Amino acid sequence: MIKPPSEHPIHRTPAAFSLEDDTVVRPTIEAKHTQRRPASFTDDIVLTADEDDPFLNPEKDVPPIPVAVPRKRGTSFGKIAAGAFGILFSLAFGLWTDSLIRNLFTRADWLGYTALAVLAIGILAVVAIVIRESAGLMRLTAVQTIKAEAEAAIVETKPAKARALVKRLETLLSGRPETAKGRATLKAAEGDIIDAPHLITLAERELLAPLDRQARALIVNASKRVSIVTAISPRAIVDLLYVLYEAARLIRAMADLYGGRPGTLGMVRLMRDVLAHLAVTGSIAVGDSLVQQVLGHGLASKLSARLGEGVINGLMTARIGIAAMDLCRPLSFHALKRPGIGDFIGDLTPSMASRDKKS
């Protein structure tokens, strides 16, 4: 008697099935593609690979910017000549002033006393200017001294120099409220760290990290303003003057941020160092490959060539800001990442950066 299927269930093991060979169909498809080739594409077109795209990998395409260092200053024949003629003109001015006051006294006593009062006010104003400029130069010198001593203290085995240097750095940045938390952290860990490199690394992270974020914001804002203004300005001279104006503002803001606070002479020295660095390294031209990538990535074709020029001017301003950051920062970049020009491409071309992220 045969039992029903429900009492004896049949267990079927999975079986493998092979598809038919499609070699017969494939030549037909290839033949169709060969016969109907689009006429708008040629073999000369080469697409940029994702790993070589500067907007997807900006740091790979853009070479690193050399670190800006202050120029070595010494005695030169130009400085000797300027000092000699300055003394000569000072003596001539003194004789002229003495003769003027004597002549005024011969005319009327009140005229002579008025001239003496005006001369005293002028001398006091000059003394105040000299004190202010000297203080500004001393602050800039203190920043560079701390940076040089930090490089030497890193290789020291004893932490005494590093601790003294960190104390000076805290004093320099004590006027910045952003460093209050970092100074408290350093004070709490004062006796726990005995290694000089680790102590300087901790000082860099705690004291300079918030200032570096503000420095990057200053560079981004200045670059955006330059990019917009130079894109809509009708004259090239307007572009040049505005770039110089923004560069001067950016350098001064960078020096104030890191505790330099230069005067007029200190500002002139900083601008000379920045321009000398850009001239020596060739950074003023930003880089031909970068210009071609930015303009050829769709900006000039989709919007306008004028906007592409604005982006290039913004990148030039960013390089000036990075050089000023190198000169004004009291510690070199060791524990924190030094910003590069590729870090600002996405800020100046947000639509292009968002398109790359979506793709």
Summary of the structure (lengths in Angstrom):
residues: 359
radius of gyration: 33.6
end to end distance: 69.1
largest distance: 153.7
contacts: 973
relative contact order: 0.12
helix: 71%
strand: 0%
